[in-house]
């Protein structure tokens, strides 16, 4: 997804512009733009230096030239020692100037970088040494040796061609001075000798400069590649943490708060708004808004152009330069807009805006796009769970109401009849002691029934109390209050996820309650197996079976058990024969056990 030349243009969702999934690239790392510079390690090249000529990469450090300068100066002294006299003041002055410049060049070496300023300094140095040579005897001057390090500097800085140009210039001016004094033959021979010597130096230093540039270029490319890989690794790790943490929570507020905090940490923004789609009327309502105030709601048909583009595009839309007042936030000048999807449909929109033009980069676009898919799935899961929880709560309320009607309601009605009978006996002057005793016993039974019902409602599986312990405790209470023989067969070396355990407990509770109230059984057996590759819960009795009781819409809570079984990805099996008892078995597939 590349930026267009138009600053107001929306990133095109054209499929031809999108890399295929098999492309090996690093979209999370922003491509470096001209003008963005970073510190480079010593010995590398700076391909983005503003001082470079036509963008040619140059070495940022200098090879040590001081040994060659000192050797050339020492050679000049040795070669001209016979000419050093009080009368030959030109040689003394020239040697002093050459020595002073050598010290200066050692303290302030010329960088090996090809730009106009460096070339000018090289030309000045070469002209200085050429002038000293001409002052002290042309090609017979001992200071001609100082031209060698100057040629080396020229070759290292700008290559063989530049060094050759300097050599040709010095050959012309020095030879023109040298020929009248030495003769044509001698002058030509001396010029040829120095041309060959300086040419070899220029050629070798030019090759060295090219090799050094190639090596430095490869090193810089490797450093940049490592930096990009490191940055991409950090961003991918952050995205992986977000993607792993979002589906783990089924609470919508937790999912939204944790994800938006990660977005703010990874993408610098001034305004962040999450809109959720209302399926009933196609309206986007703001669910969370931080920073500047965003629009409270919008419809899909009247939404701003960038929102409609994000809804239609398969990727995150980036607006590099928003006209003032056209964003969701009044002060927004750039923005990222990502449609959140799950199961092929849109569930919401995430808008991230900055008050600065170009405040959100292509790298931020890729980060938001990486978060959008798991965020949409997590929101969809949370909303589905909220609906399922609402349905489950309604079902649980109906079950409690049914239980109260079947048990407590009938008992209270009986108590009312007993009170009426006691009143009639008292009005007739007959004794009511026997009726009051029976009434007290019935009240005690009702209180115990309510206490047991409340205990069953409060009992649940926790992190500290697993399903086997909960089953054993409940079976013991059932045996005490119903005179049922209870059996528990448990083989649970491993423990399934807590949500699975809680649903299995609710299924077991419903099945055992059915045995208590409807089966007319003498024995109830519960088998629970929990292994890494298998989980089985089975409740069986020796009662009258399911076919002998009265029929109703939710017979024996089967609808609730089937919904709970489906919710954890398990299978429900019910086996019953008239007079032969009932077996209810719930078994999880291996894949669901591991998840």
Order of alpha helices (4+ residues) and beta strands (2+ residues): alpha-alpha-alpha-alpha-alpha-alpha-alpha-beta-beta-beta-alpha-beta-beta-beta-alpha-alpha-alpha-alpha-beta-alpha-beta-beta-alpha-beta-beta-alpha
